[in-house]
Amino acid sequence: MNRLITFGCSLAYGHGLSDCFKQQNNEPGDVASKLAFPALIAKRLRLDNFNLSRPGASNKEIWNKAINFAYDATDTVIVHWSYPDRNIIYNDNGTETELAPWQDNDASRLFYKHFHSDIEANNDFYLRLDQLNHFYKMFGIKVRFFVPRRSYYGVQPKWCLGHIMHYSIEEMSHSANDFALDDIHPGEKTHYNYTNELLTILK
Amino acid sequence: MNRLVAFGCSHTYGVALNDCWIDVGGPGDLPPSKLAWPNIMAKSLKLECINTSTPGSSNREIWWRIINFKFEPDDLILVQWTYPNRDCIIKQDDTIDQLAVWKEDYISKFLTLTHDNHDRAIEANTYIHHANILVPNMYNFSTDIRTLNPIPSWQTTKILFDMNSIYITSDKAIDGEHGNESFHEDLAQQYLSII
């Protein structure tokens, strides 16, 4: 069976859906939700579902997983980018240091105080988008790129040829007032409707 | 072909060569050295030399300069990638703030907290790879190839020569750190033999 490979953050993981939520601490489940759009799309297209997303993932983490994955020529890939203000450091010893606004560590505090800016995050994102786009093209792998919401990202530079699809799961969730059990992430109805939208371009 | 366009750091700029050093301990506002390898090559090939390098450049800065440069179809383009332990911030007005351990305290502290050779190598290889996607006709060289390791499998750009292979044994310039005039001559000859 051919595969659907999805890279993303909590939105693609299905954080907060009924099979992916730990009520006592608002945390996601240990495995990606079967009710999230990657699983629903895979089912409808009869593909094996490989959901490699992780709640809290930055665009650099998504890019790193995507560019180092061992693909088959028949794979269909969804790269569901995250929010531009997150970052990650990959350490020599195999550990990772997450830089995120909610992280309580010195590196994060210094990063957001002195170094993070919208333009920096944009340049970094478009570099990764363009590079991945070229990478998939080179290997003839079918890929679609999405972001949570287009307005989180600035104008796309001319040199970046990666095409971001206009569908937004976050916008759908907010306009339908449909949220998951954590009251933050998109609800089941939104994942279902988002699946239908994405199927029109993935079939 | 009319122009030789070079990208790099102080080793491309020619810092500490006789025409690129002032008493205060740096090149100040002096332009790139006429004794540095880009100009030697351009002279030999009878091309106009456009040396875009900046002392203290990071690979991110070099990448940014390459992807925003207005190339002409017949430019001869050479890039000498630098050490990955540097970084920069590209600002809205297109100015660049260089980040290095010798800068202000908070920068040094941040770099100390977040610096990791593995991560910096990934980032450096990303800039090298992407710059070569956009400008595929570049000749790529490195200041020290060991610092770019491990080179990821997706990094298909070939580094044609490692400056460090002749730098280690070379005589140094006034500052005792950068290569002197004869080092730049040797480097230019190496690069000429490759292109």
Interface residues (C-beta under 8 A of the other chain):
Chain A: N64 I67 N68 I89 Y90 N91 D92 T97 L99 D106 A107 L110 F111 K113 H114 F115 S117 I119 E120 N123 L127 R128 D130 Q131 H134 F135 W159
Chain B: W63 W64 I67 I89 I90 K91 Q92 L99 Y106 I107 K109 F110 L113 T114 D116 N117 H118 D119 I122 T126 Y127 H129 H130 I133 L134 P152 S153 W154
